[in-house]
């Protein structure tokens, strides 16, 4: 498949920004073997500290699923998906978690999607008070984390309004910088997401929401997924199977124990339970059985084809490819057999 070097430079630019990588170990005392005697495999796992990114990691740690599957996980916090994709490419990570805006990177061959996780409804285009439509953004400064779901929702909203990014003054920013810039009025608008937007709304109570995921749900899905390095999937099937097995167990726990999962996630990410509860209400968390069904009935393939239409139009990728070339859904299903 072909790639656009100029588009990949967006990831290189993001990589120069500071990774807020508060590394934390899922188990302070690394053991050499699991409870059933199998050799433990060390895995480096990246995540974004929201409900989508952290809930299954919190459950797997609390319920002992990592150890049960012979996995010793070291986790790292990231601010977005593209930074994790770069870390997968350099071998600094084995697995990670990304939102829909970063799916163009696996589609361009830079990683493998290995499990769908949730369907999101937390992305927004927001603006300062007095800006009441997308058309009002003409010539205004609009912040966005490049290559993320915030970038995706902004692009879709502009297109729906008959506009393009050339009609605005686009300002690439990291998520933490967007919170500060919107809160202080340094930018006019942003393509961004909750729960971080909750902090902005506290400082800007009259913040205006111009677009959200549900505006486009008839044509584009917004799935969140787990990813793995290409070399991990190709060369280490044992690691892949063990990690996916643990994630499957965590998914089933989450599906049956949402309230406890929210508390575990709050503890894991050091956030108030109320904030995590609000965050979880903006996603449809999938069970392992649902992921199996959505994979087998072609729903995921349909999502990925629809997203690639968007990525081609947005010039993120040159052309569509077979979703099975970057979605290893069969491995997730096999891990449950």
Number of C-alpha atoms within 10 A of each C-alpha: 10 11 15 12 8 10 14 16 11 15 20 14 12 20 16 9 11 11 16 13 14 10 13 12 16 20 15 9 8 15 15 14 16 17 12 10 10 14 15 21 20 15 18 17 25 35 24 22 20 20 27 27 24 22 27 24 27 22 26 24 20 16 14 15 21 29 25 20 24 24 25 27 24 18 22 21 21 22 19 27 28 28 25 33 31 20 18 26 17 11 15 15 22 25 28 29 28 28 25 24 24 28 31 23 25 20 29 22 15 17 27 29 29 25 26 26 27 21 19 24 21 22 24 26 28 29 29 20 15 11 18 15 15 23 14 12 19 16 14 16 17 26 30 26 26 25 26 22 30 26 23 27 27 27 20 22 22 19 14 14 12 11 17 16 14 9 14 18 16 18 16 19 18 18 20 12 14 26 21 15 18 25 20 12 14 14 20 20 29 31 27 27 21 17 18 17 23 16 15 20 16 11 16 18 13 12 21 19 18 18 22 22 21 15 13 15 11 8 11 21 20 26 25 27 21 22 29 27 27 20 15 19 22 10 11 11 13 12 20 21 19 20 24 23 24 25 25 25 20 27 26 15 19 22 14 12 11 15 14 13 25 26 19 22 29 23 14 19 17 11 14 13 16 12 17 23 18 15 21 24 13 17 19 15 23 19 21 25 14 14 21 20 14 18 21 14 10 11 13 22 18 16 17 27 18 15 24 24 16 20 22 14 13 15 13 23 23 16 16 19 17 12 19 15 13 22 23 18 22 14 17 25 22 12 16 15 6
